[in-house]
Amino acid sequence: MRRPEMVRSRQARVRVGITEVTGPSMVPTLVHGDRLAVRYGALVRPGDVVVFRHPLQQDLLVVKRAAERRAGGWWMLGDNPFNETGDSTDYGAVPEELVLAVAFLRLRPRPAGQRSLRARLSWAWSAVRPLRADASASSRLRAR
């Protein structure tokens, strides 16, 4: 049985933040302008959408799906098979220390000009979606 102060200190280490998606590499799961609620330091599982530092340009943050764990780190792939932006096929496995966060919620901003009640309700219904590890996407992506 754990002491209460140990549990509290462990929970205090989990930080939550918001990040914005740019580019088409994660379509259809994520589109340009989506925001992600992320947990920094969370345990990564195959199929998770993660935020990491680009291995060759460490000032650049990247959002991809962790397809599988390999020697040297995580194999990262975008969900969009027609997009040719960088992923692990270009730079190899991403070292574990470059993986910053796991996304758990997608927040889609409201498009400008939505005036009708029906359009606003439609947006509200689809604006917030949980992101879970997608094992089928992970295996589908590994086949590429």
C-alpha positions in Angstrom: 0.0 0.0 0.0 1.4 3.4 -1.0 1.6 6.3 1.4 -0.6 9.2 0.4 2.3 11.7 0.1 3.9 9.5 -2.5 0.8 9.3 -4.6 0.4 13.1 -4.4 4.0 13.8 -5.5 3.6 11.4 -8.5 0.4 13.1 -9.6 2.0 16.5 -9.4 4.6 15.5 -12.0 1.9 15.0 -14.7 1.5 18.2 -16.6 -1.2 19.0 -19.1 -0.9 21.5 -21.9 -2.4 22.6 -25.2 -0.7 22.5 -28.6 -1.8 23.4 -32.1 -1.6 21.2 -35.2 -0.1 22.6 -38.4 0.0 20.8 -41.7 -1.7 17.9 -43.3 0.4 14.9 -42.1 -2.2 13.6 -39.6 -5.4 14.0 -41.8 -8.0 12.6 -41.3 -7.4 12.2 -37.6 -6.3 15.8 -37.1 -6.5 18.8 -39.5 -4.6 22.1 -39.7 -5.7 24.3 -36.8 -6.8 21.6 -34.4 -5.7 22.0 -30.9 -4.6 19.0 -28.7 -4.8 18.6 -25.0 -1.6 16.7 -24.1 -0.1 15.0 -21.0 3.7 15.7 -20.7 5.7 12.8 -19.5 2.9 10.3 -20.1 3.6 6.6 -20.9 3.6 6.1 -24.7 1.8 3.1 -26.2 1.7 1.9 -29.8 -1.0 3.8 -31.6 -0.8 7.0 -29.4 -0.7 10.4 -31.0 2.4 12.1 -29.6 4.3 15.3 -29.6 8.1 15.1 -29.9 11.1 17.1 -30.9 12.3 16.5 -34.4 15.5 14.4 -34.3 17.3 16.6 -36.8 15.8 20.0 -35.8 15.2 19.9 -32.1 13.6 23.3 -32.0 10.8 21.9 -34.1 7.9 20.1 -32.4 6.1 17.4 -34.4 2.8 15.6 -34.0 2.7 12.0 -35.3 1.4 8.6 -34.3 3.7 6.2 -32.4 3.5 3.1 -34.6 5.9 0.8 -32.7 8.8 0.7 -30.4 12.1 -0.2 -32.1 15.8 -0.3 -31.2 16.7 3.4 -30.6 13.2 4.7 -29.8 9.7 5.0 -31.3 8.8 4.6 -35.0 6.6 7.7 -35.8 4.3 7.9 -38.8 1.6 10.4 -39.9 -1.9 9.1 -40.6 -2.1 10.7 -44.1 -0.6 8.2 -46.6 -0.6 10.9 -49.3 1.5 13.4 -47.4 5.2 13.3 -47.8 6.3 15.3 -44.8 9.0 13.9 -42.6 8.3 10.9 -40.3 10.4 8.0 -39.2 10.8 6.8 -42.8 13.0 9.9 -43.3 14.8 10.1 -40.0 14.5 6.7 -38.3 13.3 5.9 -34.8 12.8 8.9 -32.5 14.8 8.5 -29.2 12.7 8.2 -26.1 14.1 11.4 -24.6 12.7 13.5 -27.5 9.1 12.3 -26.9 7.5 15.0 -24.9 3.7 14.3 -24.6 0.8 12.1 -25.4 -2.4 13.7 -26.8 -5.6 12.7 -25.2 -8.2 15.2 -26.6 -8.7 16.9 -29.9 -10.2 20.4 -29.8 -11.5 21.7 -33.2 -11.9 25.5 -33.3 -15.2 27.0 -34.6 -15.0 28.1 -38.2 -15.6 31.8 -38.8 -18.9 32.7 -40.2 -21.0 30.0 -38.6 -24.3 31.7 -37.9 -27.0 29.2 -38.1 -28.0 27.3 -35.0 -27.7 24.0 -36.9 -24.1 24.8 -38.0 -23.2 25.7 -34.4 -24.7 22.6 -33.0 -23.0 20.5 -35.6 -19.6 22.1 -34.7 -20.3 21.6 -30.9 -21.0 17.9 -31.5 -17.7 17.3 -33.3 -15.4 19.9 -31.7 -14.2 17.9 -28.8 -13.1 14.3 -29.3 -11.0 12.0 -27.1 -7.8 10.6 -28.7 -7.1 7.0 -27.8 -4.3 4.7 -28.8 -5.5 3.2 -32.1 -3.8 -0.2 -32.4 -5.4 -0.8 -35.8 -3.9 2.4 -37.1 -0.6 1.5 -35.6 -0.5 -1.9 -37.5 -1.9 -0.4 -40.7 0.9 2.3 -40.6 3.7 -0.2 -39.9 2.7 -2.0 -43.2 3.8 1.1 -45.2 
